[in-house]
Amino acid sequence: MPLDHSVIGIESPPVERSWTSKDALLYAIGVGAGMDDPLRELAFTTENSHGIGQQVLPTFAVLAAQGARGRSIGAFDPAMLVHAEQSFDLHRPLSTAGTVRITSKVTGMYDKGSGALVTSEAVAVDPATGDPVITSRSAVFIRGEGGFGGDRGPRDSWLEPDRAPDHRITCPTRPEQALLYRLSGDRNPLHSDPAFAAKAGFERPILHGLCTYGVTGRALLHTLADSDPSRFASMSGRFSRPVYPGEPLTVSIWRDGDTARFRTTKADGTVVIDRGRAAVRGGGAIA
């Protein structure tokens, strides 16, 4: 059956999602914290180091805001679905353990010809006060579901600054990185099962897009916010190419005060996260 456009704008019933200190620690390891130097990121990888309080990586917000499920968007081969875009706004720092109440909705279905781009938004609030904690926006691309004659969707005006990056940080990934990251909840076999990956057109399982996103987020946190999660306000990016576990990732950052644009590439220059934006507290929007 084709995609069900009637679900657009319908808010899901609220659900609550909780996480523990262990969940935050496992996520940090899953996105490579401590890989270069096990002593460098102890605030994110341990809860009992002397004089170091545990903190939560800002990109954990994307997982914390997952959970609400609306109506089915239609029937399609799940091997044809890939994560296309991800952004989040953090309205306050994440606690090492907590609970949020989440609602979500599909915000658009766009015809890209070879496939369809389905966008959605999730809002996570404090169950006790109703105050916003996280706003998360994402998009998936479903190959073979385009051609229905719909709107192609809004265009992004992101332009690479006409100068060399202010920072360029290279982060390693492990050969088993996807097996670590999947323990945070995303058990899609595209990232672990060679047969499933082959059906999707890949020579072997690929790294989760959100793992690449988390590795990139660590580089942004340490560079833009002096490793202080309370200063990290927002991050967005578009996934453009797959990453295989074990490939190093380089994050190029162009700063403009408390905002920045970024791009993540592989060693051969292939762009894997494009049109990236980030902001820390005190900054404004990036044009």
Secondary structure, 3 states (H helix, E strand, C coil): CCCCHHHECCCCCCEEEEECHHHHHHHHHHCCCCCCCCCCCHHHHCCCCCCCCCCCCCCHHHHHCCCCCCCCCCCCCHHHEEEEEEEEEECCCCCCCEEEEEEEEEEEEEECCCEEEEEEEEEEECCCCCCEEEEEEEEEEEECCCCCCCCCCCCCCCCCCCCCCCEEEEECCCCCHHHHHHHHCCCCHHHCCHHHHHHCCCCCCCCCHHHHHHHHHHHHHHHHCCCCHHHEEEEEEEECCCCCCCCCEEEEEEEECCEEEEEEECCCCCEEEEEEEEEECCCCCCC
